[in-house]
C-alpha cells in the first residue's frame, strides 16, 4: 500500500495486536486443537472416499497430509508468540 493510505489509528489496528501473549496462547491453543481434530476427520473422509486402496498411494497420501497441517499452523503459532505491540511487517 502507498504511504499515507491508512491513518495511524488504522495502521495500529491492522498491524498490532492488542491482546496479551497469554490470551493469544489460550485462543491459539483452542483454535489449534479444534482445527486439528476437524483436519484429521476431513483427511480420513478423503482417504476413505477418494484415495484408491493401493498401499503406496495410501502411504504417500498419509505422509503428505501428516506434514501438511504444520504449514498453516506455523502462522498461528507465530501470532501466538508475537509480543504485544510488535509490528507484523518487518521492513
Residue pairs with C-beta under 8 A, 6 or more apart in sequence:
6 14
15 87
15 88
15 89
16 85
16 86
16 87
16 88
17 24
17 79
17 82
17 84
17 85
17 86
18 84
19 27
19 84
20 84
21 80
21 81
21 82
21 83
21 84
24 79
24 80
24 81
24 82
25 80
25 81
27 80
28 76
28 77
28 79
28 80
29 80
31 76
32 73
32 76
32 77
35 73
36 69
36 73
39 69
43 62
43 65
46 65
47 58
47 61
47 62
51 57
51 58
51 61
82 88
